[in-house]
Amino acid sequence: MAKKHHGDDKRRSGPGGPRKFGHGGPAPRPFQSGVLPPHVVRVGRDIATENLVPGETVYGERLSRVQGTEVRVWDPRRSKLASALLKGMNVYLPEDALVLYLGVSSGTTASHVSDICRNGMVFGVDPAPRVLRQFYLLSKKRENLAPIFADAALPEQYAFLVPKVDFVYQDVAQRNQADIFFRNCRAFLKRKNGRGLLMVKARSVDVRKRPDVVFEETRKKLEASGMNVLATMRLEPFELDHMAIYCSWAGKE
């Protein structure tokens, strides 16, 4: 394990159980057309990633074949990134990207990012030993995954392990989500062509406020901090009261 410590477009663009909506049926696919990252393909009304480790699954996902290549079907009810892509968000995530993943958990979404960024590296940060152990075991099969046992709110804990990255992805259920995201972007995100994607969980920020108010306040906070919000997207029906906020650094690159 990489650490035991005491204390992203207009160009291209923790695991949980399945969620049901409406009358108890599975969430429908609100399929939208978007530019998918490399090694992401469409399988009917689903999306999938070309499997970096053929024959292996990570969380019980379905394997299929597209033009002779094995793919892993990407469940949008277990991955907020999948739900954003499926709904049409254009995310710039090249295959050689260096990615900082905050709140990596056991690696459900990170495994698909590993398929996409197969010539890059995914640095996964999580403070929970049990789930990080699963991610560590996953990294033994996927050499472009690097587990980091640390608190995402304290980027100084892992500053010596993480280089400047092309993409910061955050899925952390804490009240100060925007602050955590910005601190990590300021520390690690490349100023030129760097992108960040924040998954905002409104009920974790302030359960007393309407989600749309939380989302707008978060957007304004990021912009006031020096970030440019490129796109936003609600994640219903896959995730209630969640929004994806896609950003870059403001100003000239």
ChimeraX attribute file (.defattr): number of C-alpha atoms within 10 A of each C-alpha:
attribute: neighborCount
match mode: 1-to-1
recipient: residues
	/A:1	14
	/A:2	14
	/A:3	14
	/A:4	13
	/A:5	11
	/A:6	7
	/A:7	7
	/A:8	27
	/A:9	20
	/A:10	12
	/A:11	8
	/A:12	15
	/A:13	18
	/A:14	18
	/A:15	17
	/A:16	9
	/A:17	8
	/A:18	13
	/A:19	16
	/A:20	15
	/A:21	14
	/A:22	9
	/A:23	7
	/A:24	8
	/A:25	9
	/A:26	14
	/A:27	18
	/A:28	13
	/A:29	14
	/A:30	13
	/A:31	14
	/A:32	12
	/A:33	11
	/A:34	15
	/A:35	17
	/A:36	20
	/A:37	20
	/A:38	18
	/A:39	19
	/A:40	22
	/A:41	18
	/A:42	15
	/A:43	16
	/A:44	7
	/A:45	11
	/A:46	16
	/A:47	21
	/A:48	26
	/A:49	26
	/A:50	24
	/A:51	25
	/A:52	20
	/A:53	14
	/A:54	12
	/A:55	10
	/A:56	13
	/A:57	15
	/A:58	15
	/A:59	14
	/A:60	10
	/A:61	15
	/A:62	13
	/A:63	18
	/A:64	16
	/A:65	14
	/A:66	12
	/A:67	6
	/A:68	7
	/A:69	11
	/A:70	18
	/A:71	29
	/A:72	28
	/A:73	25
	/A:74	26
	/A:75	22
	/A:76	25
	/A:77	22
	/A:78	20
	/A:79	21
	/A:80	22
	/A:81	26
	/A:82	23
	/A:83	28
	/A:84	24
	/A:85	22
	/A:86	25
	/A:87	21
	/A:88	18
	/A:89	26
	/A:90	23
	/A:91	27
	/A:92	24
	/A:93	23
	/A:94	19
	/A:95	18
	/A:96	13
	/A:97	20
	/A:98	24
	/A:99	30
	/A:100	27
	/A:101	27
	/A:102	25
	/A:103	23
	/A:104	29
	/A:105	26
	/A:106	26
	/A:107	27
	/A:108	22
	/A:109	23
	/A:110	27
	/A:111	26
	/A:112	25
	/A:113	26
	/A:114	26
	/A:115	24
	/A:116	23
	/A:117	24
	/A:118	23
	/A:119	13
	/A:120	19
	/A:121	21
	/A:122	27
	/A:123	22
	/A:124	29
	/A:125	26
	/A:126	22
	/A:127	18
	/A:128	15
	/A:129	15
	/A:130	11
	/A:131	16
	/A:132	24
	/A:133	16
	/A:134	14
	/A:135	26
	/A:136	22
	/A:137	14
	/A:138	20
	/A:139	20
	/A:140	12
	/A:141	12
	/A:142	17
	/A:143	13
	/A:144	19
	/A:145	24
	/A:146	23
	/A:147	26
	/A:148	27
	/A:149	22
	/A:150	25
	/A:151	19
	/A:152	24
	/A:153	18
	/A:154	13
	/A:155	19
	/A:156	14
	/A:157	18
	/A:158	19
	/A:159	13
	/A:160	8
	/A:161	12
	/A:162	18
	/A:163	16
	/A:164	17
	/A:165	23
	/A:166	25
	/A:167	28
	/A:168	28
	/A:169	24
	/A:170	24
	/A:171	22
	/A:172	25
	/A:173	16
	/A:174	17
	/A:175	16
	/A:176	14
	/A:177	22
	/A:178	21
	/A:179	16
	/A:180	20
	/A:181	23
	/A:182	20
	/A:183	17
	/A:184	22
	/A:185	26
	/A:186	16
	/A:187	15
	/A:188	21
	/A:189	26
	/A:190	20
	/A:191	18
	/A:192	11
	/A:193	14
	/A:194	24
	/A:195	28
	/A:196	30
	/A:197	24
	/A:198	25
	/A:199	25
	/A:200	28
	/A:201	24
	/A:202	25
	/A:203	18
	/A:204	16
	/A:205	19
	/A:206	15
	/A:207	12
	/A:208	9
	/A:209	11
	/A:210	12
	/A:211	20
	/A:212	14
	/A:213	12
	/A:214	23
	/A:215	22
	/A:216	10
	/A:217	13
	/A:218	21
	/A:219	21
	/A:220	14
	/A:221	15
	/A:222	19
	/A:223	16
	/A:224	11
	/A:225	16
	/A:226	14
	/A:227	22
	/A:228	19
	/A:229	19
	/A:230	19
	/A:231	15
	/A:232	18
	/A:233	16
	/A:234	20
	/A:235	23
	/A:236	18
	/A:237	20
	/A:238	27
	/A:239	20
	/A:240	15
	/A:241	19
	/A:242	23
	/A:243	23
	/A:244	23
	/A:245	23
	/A:246	26
	/A:247	25
	/A:248	26
	/A:249	25
	/A:250	15
	/A:251	9
	/A:252	6
	/A:253	10
